[in-house]
């Protein structure tokens, strides 16, 4: 089910082949090619992204959704990762850029569909004000150099000289990037990375580790914990700032698209009781998502959901049963990403459309949503006998020639065939 993200690693045969093997071990479908043969290699077998170990001529015309350069900035490169780059770092950068592309495309598409439905919105503007960067760690000369470099770039630096102060700042305001000093204890910086990756609000905020060693020996652990980059404190201050600002600008792009998606939630296209999209707009937008996925060769998964309540809830149309279903539905859109489409078809039937997502990954989402639903207790007719919802799910993905109604019908047909006993808590 689904497919792996495909990568073309371009450069010296030995280096490109080695990196392709390392990225393959991380779950990608990666192959190597020389820098001069990138175009014919893509024509023979398209790729989602390119990893360039050397500058690529005519990169702007190459058919790939992202180009990550390990050879400095060149025309057409989406992002630069400076070597020596860890495979986990490259993998995270690829996934982040591809996900950002899906987010931006989905936001533009949803705004267009909303306009076609007769609800014209003005596209929100990028957040104003300077880029803000939080520095966390003990006082350090590197911080002063970074602060001055950021000021020259019209950005703002805020210092938190303890982990506790850093988290206070992070909870009080939104930062575009966080710089973590690895001295004197790298473990503390790694712990902050992990904590941010477990927080849905901070998950996409880039974290940059400031290393005082020529070679950061704990790089494997740092990237596994969620670090975005590791920069030597001895790096030229302006280069240091440029690397951090590149990540910060991507963070702002993500926030802009999420704001746009949130602005599309106008009452006319929502289910009045739950704030999910209604069937009419859902059909329109799912058709657009399906067309885009097929045009660009991207995965699109759909999860059909059917909720059941036990006898302890009282009559099926009664206050307790309908209230529980409405509460579950209201929670549903918060279980998925901003770009995902959550639609209510009837009191107990829903679907989720996940752009840029394979069926295998959608199965994980479906299992998580079911687990959340089934561990929530609701009050029944007898206050002493609470009940819980049982959620059945079916996952399908868009194939060649599939239409929106085909996907929905396929997911719902699978639900109709299942028979699951529902028990009270």
C-alpha positions as CSV (number, residue, x, y, z in Angstrom):
1,X,0.0,0.0,0.0
2,X,1.4,3.4,-0.9
3,X,4.9,4.2,-2.1
4,X,8.2,5.4,-0.7
5,X,9.3,8.9,-1.5
6,X,11.7,8.8,-4.5
7,X,15.0,10.6,-4.5
8,X,17.6,11.2,-7.2
9,X,21.1,11.8,-5.7
10,X,23.3,13.6,-8.2
11,X,27.0,13.9,-8.1
12,X,30.2,11.9,-8.0
13,X,29.3,8.2,-8.6
14,X,30.9,6.9,-5.4
15,X,29.6,9.7,-3.1
16,X,26.1,9.7,-4.7
17,X,25.9,5.9,-4.5
18,X,26.9,5.9,-0.9
19,X,24.4,8.6,0.1
20,X,21.6,6.9,-1.9
21,X,22.2,3.7,0.0
22,X,22.1,5.5,3.4
23,X,18.8,7.3,2.4
24,X,17.4,4.0,1.2
25,X,18.0,2.6,4.7
26,X,15.9,5.5,6.1
27,X,12.8,4.5,4.0
28,X,13.3,6.4,0.7
29,X,13.5,4.9,-2.7
30,X,16.9,6.5,-3.7
31,X,19.1,6.1,-6.7
32,X,22.3,7.8,-7.9
33,X,23.1,9.7,-11.1
34,X,25.8,12.0,-12.3
35,X,25.1,15.8,-12.1
36,X,25.1,16.1,-15.9
37,X,22.6,13.3,-16.4
38,X,19.9,14.5,-13.9
39,X,17.5,15.6,-16.7
40,X,17.5,12.3,-18.6
41,X,17.5,10.3,-15.4
42,X,14.3,12.1,-14.3
43,X,12.7,11.6,-17.8
44,X,13.4,7.9,-17.5
45,X,12.1,7.6,-13.9
46,X,10.7,10.7,-12.1
47,X,11.7,11.5,-8.6
48,X,10.0,13.5,-5.8
49,X,13.2,15.3,-4.8
50,X,16.8,15.7,-5.9
51,X,19.8,15.7,-3.6
52,X,22.6,17.6,-5.4
53,X,26.2,17.0,-4.3
54,X,27.3,19.3,-7.1
55,X,25.7,22.4,-8.7
56,X,23.1,21.4,-11.3
57,X,22.8,23.3,-14.6
58,X,19.3,24.1,-15.6
59,X,18.0,23.0,-12.2
60,X,15.0,25.4,-12.4
61,X,13.7,23.3,-15.3
62,X,14.1,19.9,-13.6
63,X,10.8,18.1,-12.8
64,X,11.1,17.5,-9.1
65,X,9.2,18.9,-6.1
66,X,12.3,19.9,-4.2
67,X,16.0,20.2,-4.8
68,X,18.2,20.0,-1.7
69,X,21.8,21.2,-2.4
70,X,24.9,20.1,-0.5
71,X,27.0,22.2,-2.8
72,X,25.9,25.7,-1.8
73,X,23.0,27.8,-3.3
74,X,22.5,27.7,-7.0
75,X,19.6,28.7,-9.2
76,X,16.7,26.3,-8.7
77,X,17.8,24.9,-5.4
78,X,15.0,24.8,-2.8
79,X,17.3,24.6,0.2
80,X,20.9,24.2,1.2
81,X,22.3,21.7,3.7
82,X,26.0,22.3,4.3
83,X,28.3,19.2,4.5
84,X,29.2,17.2,6.4
85,X,25.5,16.5,6.4
86,X,24.1,13.6,8.4
87,X,21.7,11.3,6.4
88,X,19.0,11.8,9.0
89,X,19.3,15.6,8.6
90,X,19.0,15.3,4.9
91,X,16.0,13.0,5.2
92,X,14.3,15.3,7.6
93,X,14.9,18.3,5.3
94,X,13.4,16.4,2.3
95,X,10.3,15.4,4.2
96,X,9.8,18.9,5.6
97,X,10.1,20.5,2.2
98,X,7.8,18.1,0.5
99,X,5.3,18.4,3.3
100,X,5.5,22.2,3.1
101,X,4.9,22.0,-0.7
102,X,1.8,19.9,-0.1
103,X,0.6,22.3,2.6
104,X,1.0,25.4,0.3
105,X,-0.7,23.7,-2.7
106,X,-3.6,22.5,-0.6
107,X,-4.1,25.9,1.0
108,X,-4.2,27.6,-2.5
109,X,-6.5,24.9,-3.8
110,X,-8.9,25.2,-0.8
111,X,-9.1,28.9,-1.2
112,X,-9.9,28.5,-4.9
113,X,-12.6,26.0,-4.2
114,X,-14.1,28.3,-1.6
115,X,-14.2,31.0,-4.2
116,X,-15.8,28.7,-6.7
117,X,-18.5,27.9,-4.0
118,X,-19.2,31.6,-3.9
119,X,-17.2,32.6,-0.8
120,X,-14.4,34.9,-1.9
121,X,-11.7,35.5,0.7
122,X,-8.6,37.7,0.6
123,X,-5.4,35.8,1.0
124,X,-3.8,36.6,4.3
125,X,-0.5,38.4,4.3
126,X,2.7,37.0,5.6
127,X,3.2,37.7,9.3
128,X,4.7,41.1,9.8
129,X,7.7,42.1,11.9
130,X,11.2,40.8,12.1
131,X,12.1,37.2,12.2
132,X,12.5,36.2,15.9
133,X,15.1,33.7,17.1
134,X,15.3,32.3,20.6
135,X,18.8,31.5,21.9
136,X,18.8,29.0,24.8
137,X,21.8,28.2,26.9
138,X,24.5,29.8,29.1
139,X,26.0,33.1,28.0
140,X,28.5,32.7,25.2
141,X,30.5,34.9,22.9
142,X,28.9,33.1,20.0
143,X,25.5,34.4,21.0
144,X,26.7,38.0,20.9
145,X,28.1,37.5,17.4
146,X,24.9,35.8,16.3
147,X,22.8,38.6,17.9
148,X,24.7,41.3,15.9
149,X,24.5,39.3,12.7
150,X,20.7,38.8,13.1
151,X,20.3,42.6,13.7
152,X,22.2,43.3,10.5
153,X,19.7,41.0,8.8
154,X,16.7,42.9,10.4
155,X,16.0,39.9,12.6
156,X,15.5,39.8,16.4
157,X,17.3,37.6,19.0
158,X,16.0,36.8,22.4
159,X,18.2,35.1,25.0
160,X,17.1,32.6,27.6
161,X,20.1,31.5,29.8
162,X,18.3,28.5,31.3
163,X,16.1,25.7,29.9
164,X,13.3,26.8,32.2
165,X,13.4,30.3,30.9
166,X,13.5,29.0,27.3
167,X,10.3,27.1,27.8
168,X,8.6,30.0,29.5
169,X,9.4,32.1,26.4
170,X,8.3,29.3,24.0
171,X,4.9,29.1,25.8
172,X,4.4,32.9,25.8
173,X,5.2,33.7,22.1
174,X,5.9,32.2,18.8
175,X,9.5,32.1,17.6
176,X,10.6,31.4,14.0
177,X,13.7,29.4,15.1
178,X,15.4,28.2,18.3
179,X,19.2,28.0,18.7
180,X,20.4,25.7,21.5
181,X,23.9,25.9,22.9
182,X,25.4,22.4,23.4
183,X,27.9,23.7,26.0
184,X,28.3,22.7,28.7
185,X,25.8,19.7,28.5
186,X,24.7,18.5,25.0
187,X,22.1,16.2,26.7
188,X,20.1,19.3,27.7
189,X,20.0,20.6,24.2
190,X,18.9,17.2,22.9
191,X,16.2,17.0,25.6
192,X,14.8,20.4,24.4
193,X,14.7,19.1,20.8
194,X,12.8,16.1,21.9
195,X,10.3,18.1,24.0
196,X,9.6,20.4,21.1
197,X,9.0,17.5,18.7
198,X,6.4,16.1,21.1
199,X,4.6,19.4,21.3
200,X,2.1,20.0,18.4
201,X,2.5,23.7,18.6
202,X,6.3,23.7,18.5
203,X,6.7,20.6,16.3
204,X,7.7,22.5,13.1
205,X,9.8,25.2,14.9
206,X,13.4,24.6,13.6
207,X,16.0,23.8,16.3
208,X,19.7,24.6,15.6
209,X,22.4,23.2,17.8
210,X,25.5,25.4,18.4
211,X,28.5,23.1,18.6
212,X,31.9,24.1,20.0
213,X,33.7,21.1,18.5
214,X,35.1,20.6,15.1
215,X,33.1,17.3,14.8
216,X,29.9,17.0,16.9
217,X,30.2,13.5,18.2
218,X,26.6,13.1,19.2
219,X,25.2,14.1,15.8
220,X,23.4,10.7,15.4
221,X,21.5,11.3,18.6
222,X,20.9,15.0,18.0
223,X,19.2,14.4,14.6
224,X,17.3,11.4,15.9
225,X,15.9,13.7,18.6
226,X,14.7,16.2,16.1
227,X,17.5,18.8,15.6
228,X,17.2,20.7,12.3
229,X,20.9,21.6,11.9
230,X,24.2,21.6,13.8
231,X,26.3,24.6,13.3
232,X,29.9,25.2,14.6
233,X,30.1,28.2,16.9
234,X,33.3,29.2,15.0
235,X,31.3,29.7,11.8
236,X,31.3,33.3,10.3
237,X,28.5,35.1,12.1
238,X,26.7,36.2,8.9
239,X,26.8,32.6,7.6
240,X,25.5,31.4,10.9
241,X,22.6,33.8,10.7
242,X,21.9,33.0,7.1
243,X,21.6,29.3,7.9
244,X,19.2,30.0,10.8
245,X,17.1,32.5,8.8
246,X,16.6,30.0,5.9
247,X,14.9,27.6,8.3
248,X,13.0,30.5,10.0
249,X,11.6,31.7,6.6
250,X,10.3,28.2,5.9
251,X,8.6,28.2,9.3
252,X,6.8,31.4,8.4
253,X,5.7,29.9,5.0
254,X,4.2,27.1,7.0
255,X,2.4,29.4,9.4
256,X,1.0,31.5,6.5
257,X,-0.5,28.4,4.8
258,X,-2.0,27.2,8.0
259,X,-3.5,30.6,8.6
260,X,-5.0,30.5,5.1
261,X,-6.5,27.0,5.7
262,X,-8.0,28.2,9.0
263,X,-9.5,31.2,7.2
264,X,-11.3,28.9,4.8
265,X,-13.5,27.6,7.7
266,X,-16.5,29.8,6.9
267,X,-19.9,28.8,8.4
268,X,-21.5,28.2,4.9
269,X,-19.2,25.2,4.2
270,X,-19.2,23.7,7.7
271,X,-21.4,21.3,9.5
272,X,-23.1,23.6,12.0
273,X,-22.9,21.2,15.0
274,X,-19.3,20.1,14.7
275,X,-17.2,22.5,12.6
276,X,-16.3,19.7,10.1
277,X,-16.7,20.5,6.4
278,X,-20.1,19.6,5.1
279,X,-20.7,17.0,2.4
280,X,-21.2,19.6,-0.4
281,X,-18.0,21.4,0.0
282,X,-16.2,18.1,0.9
283,X,-17.2,16.7,-2.5
284,X,-16.0,19.8,-4.3
285,X,-12.6,20.0,-2.5
286,X,-11.9,16.2,-2.6
287,X,-12.4,16.3,-6.4
288,X,-9.8,19.1,-6.6
289,X,-7.4,17.2,-4.4
290,X,-7.9,14.0,-6.4
291,X,-7.2,15.8,-9.7
292,X,-4.1,17.5,-8.3
293,X,-2.7,14.2,-6.9
294,X,-3.2,12.5,-10.3
295,X,-1.7,15.4,-12.2
296,X,1.4,15.5,-10.1
297,X,1.8,11.8,-9.3
298,X,1.3,12.4,-5.6
299,X,-0.3,9.9,-3.1
300,X,-3.8,10.8,-1.7
301,X,-5.3,8.6,1.0
302,X,-8.9,8.6,2.2
303,X,-10.1,7.2,5.6
304,X,-13.7,6.3,6.0
305,X,-15.0,6.4,9.6
306,X,-18.2,5.0,11.1
307,X,-19.0,5.5,14.8
308,X,-21.3,3.3,16.8
309,X,-22.7,3.8,20.3
310,X,-23.9,1.1,22.7
311,X,-27.3,0.6,24.3
312,X,-26.1,2.4,27.4
313,X,-26.3,5.6,25.5
314,X,-30.0,5.3,25.2
315,X,-32.1,5.7,22.0
316,X,-30.0,6.1,18.9
317,X,-31.6,9.5,18.2
318,X,-31.6,10.5,21.9
319,X,-29.7,13.3,23.6
320,X,-26.8,11.2,25.0
321,X,-26.1,9.3,21.8
322,X,-26.3,12.3,19.5
323,X,-24.3,14.4,22.0
324,X,-21.5,11.9,22.1
325,X,-21.3,11.7,18.3
326,X,-21.2,15.5,18.0
327,X,-18.4,15.7,20.7
328,X,-16.4,13.0,18.8
329,X,-16.9,14.8,15.5
330,X,-15.9,18.2,17.0
331,X,-12.7,16.5,18.2
332,X,-12.0,14.8,14.9
333,X,-10.5,17.8,13.0
334,X,-8.0,18.4,15.8
335,X,-6.7,14.8,15.3
336,X,-5.4,15.6,11.8
337,X,-3.2,18.2,10.1
338,X,-4.4,21.6,8.8
339,X,-4.2,20.5,5.2
340,X,-6.2,17.3,5.7
341,X,-9.9,17.4,4.8
342,X,-12.3,16.2,7.5
343,X,-16.0,15.8,6.3
344,X,-19.2,14.8,8.0
345,X,-21.5,12.8,5.8
346,X,-24.1,11.9,8.4
347,X,-24.5,11.8,12.2
348,X,-22.2,8.8,12.5
349,X,-20.3,8.7,9.2
350,X,-17.2,10.7,8.2
351,X,-14.2,10.7,6.0
352,X,-10.7,12.2,6.1
353,X,-8.7,13.0,2.9
354,X,-5.0,13.2,3.5
355,X,-3.1,14.8,0.6
356,X,0.5,13.7,0.0
357,X,0.0,10.7,2.2
358,X,0.3,7.0,1.4
359,X,-2.3,4.5,2.5
360,X,0.2,2.9,4.8
361,X,0.7,6.2,6.7
362,X,-3.0,6.8,6.6
363,X,-3.5,3.4,8.4
364,X,-1.4,4.8,11.3
365,X,-3.6,8.0,11.4
366,X,-6.8,5.9,11.4
367,X,-5.6,3.7,14.2
368,X,-4.6,6.8,16.3
369,X,-8.0,8.4,15.7
370,X,-9.8,5.2,16.7
371,X,-7.7,4.8,19.8
372,X,-8.5,8.4,20.9
373,X,-12.2,7.9,20.2
374,X,-12.4,4.6,22.1
375,X,-10.6,5.8,25.2
376,X,-13.1,8.7,25.7
377,X,-16.0,8.0,28.0
378,X,-19.5,9.7,27.6
379,X,-22.4,10.0,30.0
380,X,-25.3,7.6,29.3
381,X,-28.9,7.6,30.4
382,X,-27.7,6.2,33.7
383,X,-25.0,8.6,35.0
384,X,-23.4,5.6,36.7
385,X,-23.0,3.7,33.4
386,X,-20.8,5.7,31.0
387,X,-20.2,4.4,27.5
388,X,-17.6,4.8,24.8
389,X,-17.8,5.0,21.0
390,X,-16.5,2.3,18.8
391,X,-15.0,3.6,15.6
392,X,-14.6,1.5,12.5
393,X,-12.3,2.7,9.8
394,X,-11.4,1.8,6.2
395,X,-8.4,3.2,4.3
396,X,-8.1,3.5,0.5
397,X,-5.9,5.5,-1.8
398,X,-6.4,7.2,-5.1
399,X,-5.4,5.2,-8.2
400,X,-5.2,6.1,-11.8
401,X,-8.6,7.4,-13.0
402,X,-10.2,7.4,-9.6
403,X,-12.8,10.2,-9.0
404,X,-13.7,11.7,-5.6
405,X,-17.0,9.8,-5.4
406,X,-15.2,6.5,-6.2
407,X,-12.8,7.0,-3.3
408,X,-15.6,7.8,-0.8
409,X,-17.8,4.9,-2.1
410,X,-14.9,2.5,-1.8
411,X,-14.1,3.5,1.8
412,X,-17.8,3.4,2.9
413,X,-18.4,0.1,1.2
414,X,-15.7,-1.5,3.3
415,X,-17.3,-0.1,6.5
416,X,-20.7,-1.5,5.6
417,X,-19.3,-4.9,5.3
418,X,-17.9,-4.9,8.8
419,X,-19.9,-5.9,11.9
420,X,-18.4,-4.9,15.2
421,X,-20.0,-5.5,18.6
422,X,-20.1,-2.4,20.7
423,X,-19.8,-2.7,24.5
424,X,-20.5,-0.3,27.3
425,X,-17.5,0.7,29.5
